[in-house]
Amino acid sequence: MWDYSVTLIATDSSAYRLLPLRFMRMNSGHDRDILLTSETGEYMHITDPQLQALCRFEIKPDTPFYKDLLARHFIYEQGGHDPVPEMTAQYRSRKDFLFQGPALHLFVVTLRCNHTCQYCQVSRAPLGGSGHDLSEADALAAVDRLFESNAYALTVEFQGGEPLLAFERVRQIVEWVSERNVVEQRDIQFVITTTLHHLTDEILDFAKQHRIQFSTSLDGPALLHNANRPTPSRDSYERTVKGIEWVRERLGHNAVSALTTLTSRSLEQPKAIIDEYVSHGFSSISLRPLSPYGFASKSAHRLDYPIARYLAFYKEALAYLLEINQQGVYLSESYASLLLKNILTPFSSGYVDLRSPAGAGTAALVYNYDGYVYPSDEARMLLEMGEDGLRLGTVHQPLPELLASPVMQALLASGVAEALPGCSDCAFVPYCGADPVEHYARQGDPVGHRAFSSFCKKNMGLIKHLFGLLQDGDDDVQRVLLSWLNRRSYADVRFPGYGG
């Protein structure tokens, strides 16, 4: 087993009682090789003898170790300070997303696209194809669903295919939302996920008027990007870079962000990919592995790789990122930043895949081009595998009805990590999620079997590596990690400072 969660009975002579805790052997070679975590996400690195003494109720009240355990809510004293109010506040902060409705609303305005990416997760439609665009009636109904959410901050993201090929529908939705928001008074952010190949002055003028952000894909240097994301004109990289420069020129440097998707050939070039992002002045990079959906699954024999190979790549890439950040280049890895927030603060990162209960449906909704509603983009992509069982309903059903659908009931029943086999006793569960859609896609079961779960292996590997850096990394490494957490430059973080 990776770790244990135990219930022990104290003797009458014990000075303390145990609060809920989990522990894991990290195999770090360090004397303090046991990671101890609490229900609220507090953690400590302790030795084997300390763990044994703790479980035998032998820790002496006058020791620093005892005081640390008490302060971090691993133990409490009967008749002493009541830890429940503080723990309740911490737990409420960590799970505060439960008090909000879906905040991310994805509008799939078209399936049409000019790319032929081998790892693409959706069926592409030809540029001039018909029947693959979101209708006006469905778009208007989706806007109604958007405002039925009680979330104050709402993100409206346009996806495809290539959403700029259906820009008139994008324009219409933005104008409807903006008009409604005069009364609703929500904090609205618009994002277009696009190749940037179909930008025009008209589109950029509209984006500037409505403060629309752009998100694009940049897979690395020209040869790698063009191999991963081919177009008939064979100039995908050149047009993407031109689009990035054009957006920045018109809307500002931070108006465009980029993501990289890692194929097997990508894993051979960690430094080259990172150098590409540095050369274009990006402040973050997302080193995300392939997803098991749509066309990506059909191309797996050419593009996919074992999760162990991805973890080896990630550790090499992260070491290089830590190195260049110390040299004055700010470039954070976005997934590491999310995990650090979960580990080092009492707040959730809010990232859908790292939520428990699961974020599919409760945090995000997808309005597909055909008028159907899905709990996540990944659930929509399962259509390409011949699976439509994760539909919530149509855009013409009220939001409460969609969220009470049998699909949502099944996802939530299998989406509480603290109650799942293989997760309930894991020391990393306060920082991780359940992601039932991922397990449904890979294993045909939303609960899945954690011993064979790529999601579990990935997160276990990354969280364990980050804990190792937090424990054993030198001051410079810890300053970089803290700079990512606070979105400040390395030079602005003068002192490292982590507990545990």
ABEGO torsion letter per residue (X at the ends): XABBBBBBBBBAABABBBBBBBBBBAGAGBABABBBBBAAGBBBBBBAAAAAAAAAGABBAABAAAAAAAAAGABBBBGBBBAAAAAAAAAAAAAAAAABBBABBBBBABABBABBBAABABBBBBAABBGABBBAAAAAAAAAAAAABABABBBBBBBOEBAAAAAAAAAAAAAAAAAAAAAAGBBBBBBBBBAGAABBAAAAAAAAAAGBBBBBBBAEBAAAAAAABBBAAGAAAAAAAAAAAAAAAAAEAAABBBBBBBBAAAAAAAAAAAAAAAAAGBABBBBBBBBABEAAAAAAAAABBBAAAAAAAAAAAAAAAAAAAAAGBBBBBAAAAAAAAAAABABBAGBAAABOBBABGAABBBBBAAGBBBABAAAAAAAAAGBAAABAEBAABBAAAAAABAAAAAAAAAABAAABBGAAABAAAAABBAGAAAAAAAAGBAAEBAAABAAAAAAAAAAAAAAAAAAABBAAAAAAAAAAAAGBBAAABABBBBBX
